[in-house]
Amino acid sequence: MASLWRYLLAGLGLAALLAGILAVVYLATPQTAQLAGPDISRSKKTDNGLFMTSFEPERGVVRQGELESWLLTLKTTTGDPVEGAAIAVSGGMPQHNHGLPTSPQATDYLGEGRYRIEGVKFTMAGWWQLHFAVSATAGSDTVVFNVVL
């Protein structure tokens, strides 16, 4: 009878070990939604399709903890530069539920639809969003760019 209990306990222990291994493998495997991540494209249409936009760091490199200037380029859907636009900037870290540590602003129109956005600062690694509200002759629209450090 004692050997029957040993086999039963050994079987239960083996089943528990197998369940633990499967749990670790499942939890360590990234899920499909996590693999996709945020859209980090640097060119896209605005939300309502009024403008084509692109967004890039002026120096070409994103540096954590440094005050930076970025370039926002606005064009019509036919490719003409958008001049005289009013641009409001906001954003933050959606996963941390906080805003930007600075107040970026459109400071200069550089021609050819390019606007300098000064005061951008990413204080930590992670997923950041920059929201742009654009008002121009063609109308008003918005666009969100994701930056992952």
Secondary structure per residue as TSV (DSSP state, phi and psi in degrees):
chain	resnum	aa	ss	phi	psi
A	1	M	-	360.0	-36.1
A	2	A	H	-63.6	-37.6
A	3	S	H	-68.9	-29.9
A	4	L	H	-63.6	-42.2
A	5	W	H	-65.0	-37.9
A	6	R	H	-61.6	-45.1
A	7	Y	H	-64.1	-39.7
A	8	L	H	-64.9	-47.1
A	9	L	H	-64.5	-40.0
A	10	A	H	-63.6	-40.6
A	11	G	H	-64.9	-42.7
A	12	L	H	-64.8	-40.6
A	13	G	H	-63.4	-42.0
A	14	L	H	-64.4	-41.3
A	15	A	H	-64.1	-40.9
A	16	A	H	-65.6	-40.5
A	17	L	H	-63.2	-44.8
A	18	L	H	-62.8	-42.7
A	19	A	H	-62.5	-39.6
A	20	G	H	-64.7	-43.4
A	21	I	H	-62.4	-44.8
A	22	L	H	-62.3	-39.2
A	23	A	H	-63.8	-43.4
A	24	V	H	-63.3	-44.8
A	25	V	H	-62.3	-43.4
A	26	Y	H	-64.2	-45.1
A	27	L	H	-71.8	-28.1
A	28	A	H	-83.8	-16.2
A	29	T	S	-84.6	122.8
A	30	P	-	-62.3	141.2
A	31	Q	-	-81.3	158.2
A	32	T	H	-56.7	-44.1
A	33	A	H	-63.6	-35.8
A	34	Q	H	-72.5	-31.8
A	35	L	H	-66.0	-37.6
A	36	A	H	-65.0	-46.2
A	37	G	-	67.5	179.3
A	38	P	-	-72.9	155.0
A	39	D	-	-70.9	113.8
A	40	I	-	-106.0	22.3
A	41	S	-	-63.6	148.3
A	42	R	S	-100.5	-0.9
A	43	S	E	-136.5	134.7
A	44	K	E	-167.0	163.8
A	45	K	E	-76.9	152.4
A	46	T	-	-68.5	166.5
A	47	D	T	-54.7	-38.9
A	48	N	T	-99.3	6.8
A	49	G	S	77.8	15.0
A	50	L	S	-75.2	-33.1
A	51	F	E	-132.7	154.9
A	52	M	E	-99.8	133.0
A	53	T	E	-128.1	155.4
A	54	S	E	-143.1	153.1
A	55	F	E	-142.5	125.8
A	56	E	E	-151.1	150.8
A	57	P	E	-67.7	138.5
A	58	E	T	-61.4	-36.8
A	59	R	T	-83.9	-6.2
A	60	G	S	89.2	-10.7
A	61	V	S	-131.2	139.9
A	62	V	-	-92.8	127.1
A	63	R	-	-119.8	123.9
A	64	Q	T	-68.7	135.0
A	65	G	T	83.7	-1.7
A	66	E	S	-109.8	145.1
A	67	L	-	-74.1	125.3
A	68	E	E	-127.5	161.4
A	69	S	E	-112.2	138.1
A	70	W	E	-121.4	162.9
A	71	L	E	-115.4	125.0
A	72	L	E	-106.6	121.4
A	73	T	E	-106.4	128.9
A	74	L	E	-118.2	128.1
A	75	K	E	-134.5	155.0
A	76	T	E	-72.8	170.9
A	77	T	T	-67.1	-16.9
A	78	T	T	-92.3	-0.1
A	79	G	S	96.7	3.0
A	80	D	-	-80.2	142.5
A	81	P	B	-65.3	143.8
A	82	V	-	-95.4	116.8
A	83	E	-	-106.5	152.4
A	84	G	S	67.9	27.8
A	85	A	-	-78.9	146.1
A	86	A	E	-97.1	128.9
A	87	I	E	-126.9	125.4
A	88	A	E	-109.5	138.0
A	89	V	E	-120.9	135.1
A	90	S	E	-146.9	-177.3
A	91	G	E	155.1	-162.4
A	92	G	E	156.8	-160.3
A	93	M	E	-110.5	104.7
A	94	P	T	-61.0	-33.2
A	95	Q	T	-77.4	-20.5
A	96	H	T	-102.8	-8.2
A	97	N	T	60.3	43.1
A	98	H	E	-139.1	159.7
A	99	G	E	-83.5	-170.3
A	100	L	-	-73.4	149.0
A	101	P	S	-77.4	-11.1
A	102	T	S	-127.3	179.6
A	103	S	-	-120.5	80.0
A	104	P	-	-59.9	147.3
A	105	Q	E	-141.5	150.5
A	106	A	E	-77.0	117.2
A	107	T	E	-108.4	-29.7
A	108	D	E	-140.4	144.5
A	109	Y	E	-99.4	121.4
A	110	L	E	-99.3	2.7
A	111	G	E	91.6	162.5
A	112	E	T	56.0	29.7
A	113	G	T	80.2	8.3
A	114	R	E	-96.2	131.4
A	115	Y	E	-122.8	134.0
A	116	R	E	-83.9	129.3
A	117	I	E	-110.4	110.5
A	118	E	E	-104.6	153.9
A	119	G	E	92.0	21.6
A	120	V	E	-86.3	127.7
A	121	K	-	-143.2	127.0
A	122	F	-	-107.8	109.1
A	123	T	-	-84.2	-13.3
A	124	M	S	-150.7	161.9
A	125	A	S	-69.9	150.6
A	126	G	S	138.9	-164.8
A	127	W	E	-97.7	118.4
A	128	W	E	-113.3	152.1
A	129	Q	E	-126.8	141.0
A	130	L	E	-120.2	122.9
A	131	H	E	-103.4	131.3
A	132	F	E	-120.4	127.6
A	133	A	E	-106.5	119.2
A	134	V	E	-115.0	129.9
A	135	S	E	-123.3	125.9
A	136	A	E	-147.6	-177.1
A	137	T	T	-55.4	-37.8
A	138	A	T	-72.0	-16.3
A	139	G	E	133.6	-168.3
A	140	S	E	-115.5	141.3
A	141	D	E	-155.9	171.1
A	142	T	E	-132.5	159.1
A	143	V	E	-151.5	147.1
A	144	V	E	-122.3	129.5
A	145	F	E	-112.5	136.5
A	146	N	E	-99.3	137.2
A	147	V	E	-127.4	125.4
A	148	V	E	-116.0	121.3
A	149	L	-	-102.8	360.0
